[in-house]
Amino acid sequence: MLQSIKSVILFSAFSLAFGATSPKLDVCEFDFFLLDHFVQPKLAEVPAVLDYLVENAPNVKNELCKDKSKQKGLTYKAGKLYSTNREGSVAIPKVSTRYFGFEGNEVDGRKLTVEDNAAYNLVLDYMVAKYDGFYALAKKTSLQTNSRLTTGGFLEYMLEYRVTPGTVTGVATEVTLPPPAIAADAAASWASLWIQKESPYERDSYYEFDYSWLLVARDNFLARYPNSHYRNALNALINEKIVAELYNADKNSGVLSLGVGLSVGKTIKSSSLDLINETFTFSLPNGRVQIYRFVFEIQADILVADRISASGLDAMIGPTFEFNDEYAIDVLAGLGFEEIDADEDTTMSLAFMGGVQALRRLPLGDMAYIVPKLQWLVKTFKFDDPIKNRKRRAFMNQFSIGISFEGRVPLSRGGLFK
């Protein structure tokens, strides 16, 4: 790591000496350089890292690293920069970030300031959120929840989750101050940049994707240090364009979707089932699981009738075809069991089925939806006719309309299940 920093400094000096124009840096290499240092920070390297940031951030085409293998490595490194804590029934775990505190230290005659520390940790937060979607959601949620607390409440939260408890306890012991005093000092310095004074979350759902907290922290920094030499670097890294790209990357990534609901409808039957005088058909419950573009559905169907009724348990799989964020069509095929009840006689048969269903997602937030759906399902099975006392083949065309509640989580946020 130290050798790479020396190389960067030598290259920069050479470029300045000979008037060379700085080339556009590869974003993957730039992000790896920073994350390598953040994961294993050394105080002696901090000035060189800060100088590298100031000089090179404006020359990077700032976007997600598009090389999938490198992106995987960046995500792995980002995951090392925080820990999670799920308390009680909290839906989204809280995160404790491995910030690095160094203000007041001197390296090779250079005094590191609060401004240096603030810029360093702001970029650290950005790099983790950039490659770890779960962290971005958890951090956004914690800020949304805790920035509205009183100052004391926020400091208590920050003491517990923003800076690791072990770090604060160690510092408190070293300087013989109580932990709350250490937290107050932190809030008076770089840590208070994360307080969302003008919260952008008033209209946001608890479960929405949102990276605007990075913009708020950046703006807090620039308001505190209006003449900062980090201004160009921070504006180049943390801006509306990259926030929109990260948001869209979450929206368009593979998803894990879980839905449950009910439906009602009518069944058109073959002549072998004429004795079933159906009133209506309903399905309760029906469950749908989607991973990427593959769907698994299970549902219980009941034909409500006067004397002879039928019920079935269906399990189906198939692809789903999505049209923008709102509409989808599932093509399904599967197996199940169909039960015919006639007075006290019951027969159970293996059923084969296939069908399609159309869905429309009405968002409650970026991860929660109300989903009306239309389904057409064709079933066939053989059964022992309790009236004619012989085996017969039956066909059913089931048409139903239903509604379900669906939760969708981008697989980039798989840490939700940590």
C-alpha positions as CSV (number, residue, x, y, z in Angstrom):
1,M,0.0,0.0,0.0
2,L,2.8,2.4,1.0
3,Q,4.6,1.7,-2.3
4,S,1.5,2.4,-4.3
5,I,1.1,5.8,-2.5
6,K,4.8,6.7,-3.3
7,S,4.2,5.8,-6.9
8,V,1.1,8.0,-7.1
9,I,3.1,10.9,-5.6
10,L,6.0,10.5,-8.0
11,F,3.6,10.3,-11.0
12,S,1.9,13.5,-9.8
13,A,5.3,15.3,-9.4
14,F,6.4,14.2,-12.9
15,S,3.2,15.4,-14.4
16,L,3.5,18.8,-12.8
17,A,7.1,19.2,-13.8
18,F,6.6,18.4,-17.4
19,G,3.2,20.1,-17.8
20,A,1.4,16.8,-18.6
21,T,-2.4,16.7,-18.5
22,S,-3.7,14.3,-15.9
23,P,-5.4,11.4,-17.8
24,K,-8.8,10.1,-16.8
25,L,-8.3,7.5,-14.1
26,D,-10.0,4.2,-14.2
27,V,-12.8,4.3,-11.6
28,C,-12.2,0.7,-10.6
29,E,-8.5,1.4,-9.8
30,F,-9.4,4.7,-8.0
31,D,-12.0,3.0,-5.8
32,F,-9.7,0.0,-5.0
33,F,-7.0,2.4,-4.0
34,L,-9.3,4.2,-1.5
35,L,-11.0,1.1,-0.1
36,D,-7.6,-0.7,0.3
37,H,-6.6,2.1,2.6
38,F,-9.9,2.4,4.4
39,V,-9.9,-1.3,5.2
40,Q,-6.4,-1.2,6.7
41,P,-5.8,2.5,7.6
42,K,-2.4,3.7,8.7
43,L,-1.9,7.2,10.2
44,A,1.4,7.6,8.3
45,E,-0.5,7.2,4.9
46,V,-3.4,9.6,5.6
47,P,-1.8,12.7,4.2
48,A,-0.8,10.9,0.9
49,V,-4.4,9.5,0.6
50,L,-5.9,12.9,1.2
51,D,-3.6,14.5,-1.5
52,Y,-4.4,11.6,-3.9
53,L,-8.1,12.3,-3.3
54,V,-7.8,16.1,-4.0
55,E,-5.7,15.6,-7.1
56,N,-7.4,12.6,-8.7
57,A,-11.1,12.7,-7.8
58,P,-11.9,15.4,-10.4
59,N,-10.2,13.3,-13.1
60,V,-12.2,10.2,-12.5
61,K,-15.3,9.3,-14.5
62,N,-17.3,8.8,-11.4
63,E,-19.6,5.8,-11.8
64,L,-20.0,2.3,-10.5
65,C,-17.1,0.0,-11.5
66,K,-18.5,-1.9,-14.5
67,D,-16.0,-4.8,-14.3
68,K,-18.2,-7.4,-12.5
69,S,-15.2,-9.3,-11.0
70,K,-13.7,-6.1,-9.7
71,Q,-17.0,-4.9,-8.5
72,K,-17.3,-8.0,-6.5
73,G,-14.0,-7.3,-4.9
74,L,-15.0,-3.8,-4.1
75,T,-18.2,-4.9,-2.5
76,Y,-16.2,-7.4,-0.4
77,K,-13.9,-4.7,0.9
78,A,-16.8,-2.3,1.5
79,G,-18.4,-5.0,3.7
80,K,-15.4,-5.0,6.0
81,L,-16.0,-1.4,6.9
82,Y,-19.0,-1.8,9.1
83,S,-20.7,-4.2,11.5
84,T,-24.4,-4.8,12.1
85,N,-26.6,-5.0,15.1
86,R,-30.2,-6.3,14.9
87,E,-32.1,-5.6,18.1
88,G,-35.5,-7.1,19.0
89,S,-37.9,-7.0,16.0
90,V,-36.0,-4.2,14.1
91,A,-36.6,-4.9,10.4
92,I,-33.4,-3.3,9.2
93,P,-30.3,-3.9,11.3
94,K,-28.3,-0.9,12.5
95,V,-24.8,-0.4,11.2
96,S,-21.7,0.7,13.0
97,T,-19.2,2.2,10.6
98,R,-15.4,1.8,11.0
99,Y,-14.6,5.5,10.8
100,F,-11.0,6.6,11.4
101,G,-10.3,9.4,13.8
102,F,-7.0,11.3,13.4
103,E,-7.6,15.0,13.8
104,G,-4.9,16.7,15.9
105,N,-2.2,14.2,14.9
106,E,0.9,15.3,13.1
107,V,2.5,13.3,10.2
108,D,5.9,14.4,8.8
109,G,5.3,18.0,10.1
110,R,1.7,18.2,8.7
111,K,-1.0,18.8,11.3
112,L,-4.1,16.9,10.4
113,T,-7.3,19.0,11.0
114,V,-10.9,18.4,11.8
115,E,-11.6,19.3,8.2
116,D,-9.2,16.6,7.0
117,N,-10.9,14.1,9.1
118,A,-14.4,15.1,8.0
119,A,-13.5,14.8,4.3
120,Y,-11.8,11.5,4.9
121,N,-14.8,9.9,6.7
122,L,-17.3,11.4,4.3
123,V,-15.5,9.7,1.4
124,L,-15.3,6.5,3.4
125,D,-19.0,6.5,3.9
126,Y,-19.6,7.2,0.2
127,M,-17.4,4.4,-0.9
128,V,-19.1,1.9,1.4
129,A,-22.6,3.0,0.3
130,K,-21.5,2.9,-3.4
131,Y,-20.7,-0.8,-3.3
132,D,-22.9,-2.1,-0.5
133,G,-26.5,-1.5,-1.1
134,F,-27.5,-2.9,2.3
135,Y,-25.3,-0.5,4.1
136,A,-26.8,2.4,2.2
137,L,-30.3,1.4,3.2
138,A,-29.4,0.8,6.8
139,K,-27.5,4.0,7.1
140,K,-30.3,6.0,5.4
141,T,-32.8,4.4,7.8
142,S,-30.8,5.1,10.9
143,L,-30.3,8.8,9.9
144,Q,-34.0,9.1,9.0
145,T,-34.9,7.6,12.4
146,N,-32.4,9.4,14.6
147,S,-31.8,12.8,13.1
148,R,-35.1,14.0,14.5
149,L,-34.1,13.1,18.0
150,T,-32.9,15.7,20.5
151,T,-29.2,16.5,20.4
152,G,-28.6,14.3,23.5
153,G,-30.6,11.4,21.9
154,F,-28.6,11.7,18.7
155,L,-25.3,11.8,20.5
156,E,-26.3,8.7,22.4
157,Y,-27.2,7.0,19.1
158,M,-24.0,8.1,17.5
159,L,-21.9,6.9,20.5
160,E,-23.4,3.5,20.1
161,Y,-23.7,3.0,16.3
162,R,-21.8,5.7,14.4
163,V,-18.5,5.1,16.3
164,T,-17.8,1.6,17.5
165,P,-18.4,1.2,21.3
166,G,-15.0,-0.2,21.8
167,T,-13.3,2.8,20.2
168,V,-15.2,5.3,22.3
169,T,-14.6,3.3,25.5
170,G,-10.9,3.1,24.7
171,V,-10.7,6.9,24.0
172,A,-12.7,7.7,27.2
173,T,-10.3,5.6,29.3
174,E,-7.2,7.2,27.7
175,V,-8.3,10.8,28.3
176,T,-10.2,10.1,31.5
177,L,-13.5,11.5,30.2
178,P,-16.9,9.8,30.3
179,P,-18.2,8.4,27.0
180,P,-20.9,11.0,26.7
181,A,-18.3,13.7,26.7
182,I,-16.4,11.9,24.0
183,A,-19.6,11.6,22.0
184,A,-20.2,15.4,22.5
185,D,-16.7,16.1,21.2
186,A,-17.3,13.9,18.2
187,A,-20.6,15.7,17.4
188,A,-18.8,19.1,17.6
189,S,-16.3,17.9,15.0
190,W,-16.7,15.8,11.8
191,A,-19.4,13.5,13.1
192,S,-22.1,16.2,13.2
193,L,-22.0,16.3,9.4
194,W,-24.3,13.3,9.4
195,I,-27.1,15.0,11.3
196,Q,-29.8,15.6,8.8
197,K,-31.0,19.0,10.1
198,E,-33.2,19.6,7.0
199,S,-34.3,16.1,6.7
200,P,-35.0,15.0,3.1
201,Y,-37.0,12.1,4.4
202,E,-40.3,13.7,5.3
203,R,-42.0,12.3,2.3
204,D,-40.0,9.0,2.1
205,S,-41.2,5.6,3.0
206,Y,-39.2,3.7,5.6
207,Y,-38.5,1.1,3.0
208,E,-37.4,3.3,0.1
209,F,-34.0,3.4,-1.5
210,D,-32.4,6.7,-1.1
211,Y,-28.8,8.0,-1.3
212,S,-29.6,11.6,-0.8
213,W,-28.2,11.4,2.8
214,L,-24.8,11.5,1.1
215,L,-25.6,14.8,-0.5
216,V,-26.8,16.2,2.8
217,A,-23.6,15.2,4.5
218,R,-21.6,16.7,1.6
219,D,-23.6,19.9,1.8
220,N,-23.1,20.1,5.5
221,F,-19.3,19.8,5.0
222,L,-19.3,22.5,2.3
223,A,-21.4,24.8,4.4
224,R,-19.0,24.4,7.3
225,Y,-15.9,24.7,5.1
226,P,-16.9,27.0,2.2
227,N,-13.3,27.5,1.1
228,S,-12.2,23.9,1.5
229,H,-9.6,22.6,-0.9
230,Y,-11.6,19.3,-0.8
231,R,-14.6,21.1,-2.5
232,N,-13.8,20.0,-6.1
233,A,-13.0,16.4,-5.0
234,L,-16.2,16.0,-3.0
235,N,-18.4,17.6,-5.7
236,A,-16.8,15.2,-8.3
237,L,-17.5,12.1,-6.1
238,I,-20.8,12.9,-4.4
239,N,-23.3,14.4,-6.7
240,E,-26.8,14.0,-8.1
241,K,-25.6,12.0,-11.0
242,I,-23.9,9.2,-9.0
243,V,-26.8,9.2,-6.5
244,A,-29.2,8.6,-9.4
245,E,-27.0,5.9,-10.8
246,L,-26.8,4.1,-7.5
247,Y,-30.6,4.4,-7.1
248,N,-31.2,2.9,-10.5
249,A,-28.7,0.2,-10.0
250,D,-30.7,-1.0,-7.0
251,K,-34.0,-0.7,-8.9
252,N,-32.7,-2.7,-11.8
253,S,-30.7,-5.4,-10.0
254,G,-32.0,-8.9,-9.5
255,V,-34.6,-9.1,-6.8
256,L,-36.0,-11.4,-4.2
257,S,-39.7,-10.9,-4.0
258,L,-42.2,-12.4,-1.5
259,G,-45.9,-11.9,-2.0
260,V,-49.0,-13.2,-0.3
261,G,-52.7,-12.6,-1.1
262,L,-56.1,-14.0,-2.1
263,S,-58.2,-14.2,-5.2
264,V,-61.8,-15.0,-6.3
265,G,-63.3,-16.1,-9.6
266,K,-65.2,-18.7,-11.6
267,T,-64.3,-22.1,-13.0
268,I,-65.3,-23.5,-16.4
269,K,-65.4,-27.3,-16.1
270,S,-65.5,-30.2,-18.5
271,S,-68.6,-32.3,-18.6
272,S,-67.1,-34.9,-16.2
273,L,-67.5,-32.2,-13.4
274,D,-71.1,-31.1,-14.3
275,L,-72.3,-32.4,-11.0
276,I,-70.2,-29.7,-9.2
277,N,-72.7,-26.8,-9.1
278,E,-70.1,-24.2,-8.4
279,T,-71.0,-20.9,-6.8
280,F,-67.6,-19.3,-7.0
281,T,-63.9,-20.3,-6.7
282,F,-61.5,-18.7,-4.3
283,S,-57.8,-19.0,-3.6
284,L,-56.6,-18.4,0.0
285,P,-53.8,-18.1,0.6
286,N,-51.7,-17.8,-2.5
287,G,-48.0,-17.1,-2.2
288,R,-45.5,-16.0,-4.8
289,V,-41.7,-16.0,-4.6
290,Q,-39.5,-14.4,-7.3
291,I,-35.7,-14.7,-7.6
292,Y,-34.3,-12.7,-10.5
293,R,-36.7,-13.6,-13.4
294,F,-37.8,-16.9,-12.0
295,V,-41.1,-17.4,-10.1
296,F,-42.4,-20.1,-7.7
297,E,-46.1,-20.0,-6.7
298,I,-48.2,-22.0,-4.4
299,Q,-51.9,-21.6,-3.8
300,A,-54.9,-23.4,-2.4
301,D,-58.0,-23.4,-4.6
302,I,-61.5,-24.2,-3.5
303,L,-64.6,-24.5,-5.7
304,V,-67.5,-23.7,-3.4
305,A,-70.7,-25.7,-4.3
306,D,-73.9,-27.0,-2.8
307,R,-73.4,-30.8,-2.7
308,I,-70.2,-31.7,-4.5
309,S,-67.1,-29.5,-4.2
310,A,-63.5,-29.6,-5.2
311,S,-60.3,-28.2,-3.7
312,G,-56.7,-28.2,-4.8
313,L,-53.2,-27.4,-3.7
314,D,-51.1,-26.1,-6.6
315,A,-47.4,-25.6,-6.9
316,M,-46.1,-23.9,-10.0
317,I,-42.8,-22.5,-11.4
318,G,-41.9,-20.5,-14.5
319,P,-40.4,-17.3,-15.8
320,T,-41.7,-13.8,-15.3
321,F,-41.5,-11.0,-17.8
322,E,-41.4,-7.5,-16.4
323,F,-42.3,-4.3,-18.2
324,N,-40.8,-1.3,-16.5
325,D,-41.4,-1.2,-12.8
326,E,-45.1,-1.6,-12.9
327,Y,-46.3,-4.6,-14.9
328,A,-45.4,-8.2,-15.1
329,I,-46.6,-11.5,-16.7
330,D,-45.8,-14.9,-15.2
331,V,-45.9,-18.1,-17.3
332,L,-46.5,-21.0,-15.0
333,A,-46.6,-24.8,-15.0
334,G,-46.7,-27.3,-12.2
335,L,-48.2,-30.1,-10.2
336,G,-50.8,-30.3,-7.5
337,F,-53.5,-32.3,-5.8
338,E,-57.2,-32.1,-6.5
339,E,-59.7,-33.4,-4.0
340,I,-63.4,-34.1,-4.9
341,D,-65.9,-34.1,-2.0
342,A,-69.3,-35.7,-2.6
343,D,-71.3,-36.0,0.7
344,E,-69.1,-38.3,2.7
345,D,-67.0,-39.6,-0.3
346,T,-63.6,-38.0,-1.0
347,T,-61.2,-38.8,-3.8
348,M,-57.7,-37.4,-4.1
349,S,-55.9,-37.1,-7.5
350,L,-52.6,-35.8,-8.9
351,A,-53.2,-32.8,-11.1
352,F,-51.2,-31.2,-13.9
353,M,-51.6,-27.5,-14.6
354,G,-50.4,-24.5,-16.5
355,G,-51.4,-20.9,-16.8
356,V,-50.5,-17.2,-17.0
357,Q,-51.1,-14.3,-14.6
358,A,-50.7,-10.6,-15.2
359,L,-49.7,-8.3,-12.3
360,R,-49.6,-4.6,-11.7
361,R,-47.5,-3.2,-8.9
362,L,-48.8,-0.2,-7.0
363,P,-45.9,1.1,-4.9
364,L,-46.2,1.8,-1.2
365,G,-42.5,2.4,-1.2
366,D,-39.5,1.1,-3.2
367,M,-39.7,-2.3,-1.5
368,A,-43.4,-2.6,-0.7
369,Y,-46.3,-3.0,-3.2
370,I,-50.0,-3.7,-3.4
371,V,-50.4,-6.0,-6.4
372,P,-53.7,-6.6,-8.2
373,K,-53.6,-9.6,-10.5
374,L,-55.5,-11.6,-13.1
375,Q,-54.9,-15.3,-13.4
376,W,-55.9,-18.0,-15.9
377,L,-55.1,-21.5,-14.9
378,V,-55.9,-24.8,-16.7
379,K,-55.9,-28.1,-14.7
380,T,-56.4,-31.7,-15.7
381,F,-56.6,-34.8,-13.5
382,K,-58.2,-38.2,-13.3
383,F,-60.5,-39.0,-10.5
384,D,-62.8,-41.7,-9.2
385,D,-66.3,-40.4,-10.0
386,P,-68.3,-41.1,-6.7
387,I,-71.6,-40.8,-8.6
388,K,-70.9,-43.0,-11.7
389,N,-68.4,-45.2,-9.9
390,R,-65.7,-45.0,-12.6
391,K,-62.4,-43.2,-13.2
392,R,-62.8,-40.1,-15.4
393,R,-60.6,-37.3,-16.7
394,A,-61.5,-33.7,-15.8
395,F,-60.5,-30.3,-17.1
396,M,-60.8,-27.0,-15.3
397,N,-60.4,-23.5,-16.6
398,Q,-60.0,-21.2,-13.6
399,F,-60.3,-17.4,-14.1
400,S,-59.7,-15.3,-11.0
401,I,-58.9,-11.7,-9.9
402,G,-57.0,-11.1,-6.8
403,I,-54.8,-8.8,-4.7
404,S,-51.7,-9.4,-2.7
405,F,-49.1,-7.6,-0.7
406,E,-45.5,-7.9,-2.1
407,G,-42.1,-7.1,-0.6
408,R,-39.2,-6.8,-3.1
409,V,-35.6,-6.6,-2.0
410,P,-32.7,-6.0,-4.5
411,L,-30.2,-8.9,-4.1
412,S,-27.6,-6.1,-3.8
413,R,-29.2,-5.5,-0.3
414,G,-29.0,-9.1,0.8
415,G,-27.5,-8.0,4.1
416,L,-31.1,-7.3,5.2
417,F,-31.1,-11.0,6.1
418,K,-28.0,-10.8,8.2
